[in-house]
Amino acid sequence: MAAGSAIMLGGVVAGDTVTLTLAGQFADRNVGVGKTVAYTAALGGADAANYSLAGNAGNVLASITPATLTYVATPASATAGQALPTLTGTLAGFVGGDTLAAATTGTPTWTTAATGSSPAGSYAITGGGLAAVNYVFTQAAGNATALTLASPATSDPATTATTVVTTTALVSVQLPVTMS
């Protein structure tokens, strides 16, 4: 019986109020296929005493699929040609009270292909370094452009905002002129 499966209670006389309650538990919480689930069943409702179950406990097989943990890089910025900042991030998607320490092994790492000599632009910050039995890992979409390297400031006189104004004074000179 899988989570969300419909259970039909057959043979109930029209007008009778009968409910079926099922409870089940996997033998362990780890990912796997064909895992044993022990279950119990009980009838309830105003007319339950008029009915009986063929069996009120047993085992069925079911699967546990891994949950997804997402590496989410913290956006960072620097100036091209300068040292890169320390890259950081978080992991999102833990379920059932799991924590980084309890559900994973390894140490989270944050890397980029950019270097201190990379040109201005956007670069990916990639999370990694972890393994987990009950999780698969993925990168957040924003990680693809999480590092921004800005163009360095320029000192080119044609692009600076400072204007130098030069004034020249006119000097008046009188010279005698003769005509011939």
FENZIFEN-V463647 format. One record per residue. N is the residue number from 1. RES is the residue in one small letter. SS is DSSP state (A for helix, B for strand, O for the rest). OMEGA is omega in whole degrees, -180 to 180 (none if undefined). Layout:
BEGIN
N	RES	SS	OMEGA
N	RES	SS	OMEGA
END
This chain:
BEGIN
1	m	O	-180
2	a	O	177
3	a	O	180
4	g	O	179
5	s	O	178
6	a	O	177
7	i	O	179
8	m	O	176
9	l	O	-175
10	g	O	175
11	g	O	180
12	v	O	179
13	v	O	179
14	a	O	180
15	g	O	178
16	d	O	177
17	t	O	-180
18	v	O	177
19	t	B	177
20	l	B	177
21	t	B	178
22	l	B	174
23	a	B	-180
24	g	B	179
25	q	B	174
26	f	B	178
27	a	O	175
28	d	O	-174
29	r	O	-174
30	n	O	179
31	v	O	176
32	g	B	180
33	v	B	178
34	g	B	-179
35	k	B	-180
36	t	B	175
37	v	B	175
38	a	B	-179
39	y	B	172
40	t	B	-180
41	a	B	179
42	a	B	175
43	l	B	177
44	g	B	180
45	g	O	-174
46	a	O	-176
47	d	O	-177
48	a	A	-178
49	a	A	-180
50	n	A	-175
51	y	O	174
52	s	O	178
53	l	O	176
54	a	O	177
55	g	O	-177
56	n	O	177
57	a	B	179
58	g	B	180
59	n	B	172
60	v	B	178
61	l	B	178
62	a	B	-179
63	s	B	172
64	i	B	178
65	t	O	-178
66	p	O	173
67	a	B	-178
68	t	B	171
69	l	B	-177
70	t	B	172
71	y	B	180
72	v	B	-179
73	a	B	173
74	t	O	179
75	p	O	-179
76	a	B	178
77	s	B	179
78	a	B	176
79	t	B	178
80	a	O	-179
81	g	O	179
82	q	O	177
83	a	O	178
84	l	O	178
85	p	O	173
86	t	O	-178
87	l	O	-178
88	t	O	177
89	g	B	-180
90	t	B	174
91	l	B	-180
92	a	B	173
93	g	O	179
94	f	O	-180
95	v	O	173
96	g	O	179
97	g	O	178
98	d	O	176
99	t	O	177
100	l	A	-177
101	a	A	-175
102	a	A	-171
103	a	A	-176
104	t	O	171
105	t	B	-179
106	g	B	-180
107	t	B	179
108	p	B	177
109	t	B	180
110	w	B	-175
111	t	B	175
112	t	O	175
113	a	O	-180
114	a	O	175
115	t	O	178
116	g	O	180
117	s	O	178
118	s	O	178
119	p	O	178
120	a	O	179
121	g	B	178
122	s	B	-178
123	y	B	178
124	a	O	166
125	i	O	-174
126	t	B	175
127	g	B	179
128	g	B	174
129	g	B	-176
130	l	B	172
131	a	B	179
132	a	O	178
133	v	O	-171
134	n	O	-178
135	y	B	166
136	v	B	-175
137	f	B	176
138	t	B	178
139	q	B	174
140	a	O	-179
141	a	A	-178
142	g	A	179
143	n	A	-176
144	a	A	-179
145	t	A	-173
146	a	O	179
147	l	B	178
148	t	B	174
149	l	B	-179
150	a	B	176
151	s	O	178
152	p	O	177
153	a	O	-178
154	t	O	177
155	s	O	178
156	d	O	-177
157	p	A	-178
158	a	A	-177
159	t	A	179
160	t	O	-177
161	a	O	-178
162	t	O	178
163	t	O	178
164	v	O	-179
165	v	O	178
166	t	O	177
167	t	O	180
168	t	O	178
169	a	O	177
170	l	O	179
171	v	O	-180
172	s	O	179
173	v	O	177
174	q	O	178
175	l	O	175
176	p	O	-179
177	v	O	176
178	t	O	-179
179	m	O	179
180	s	O	none
END
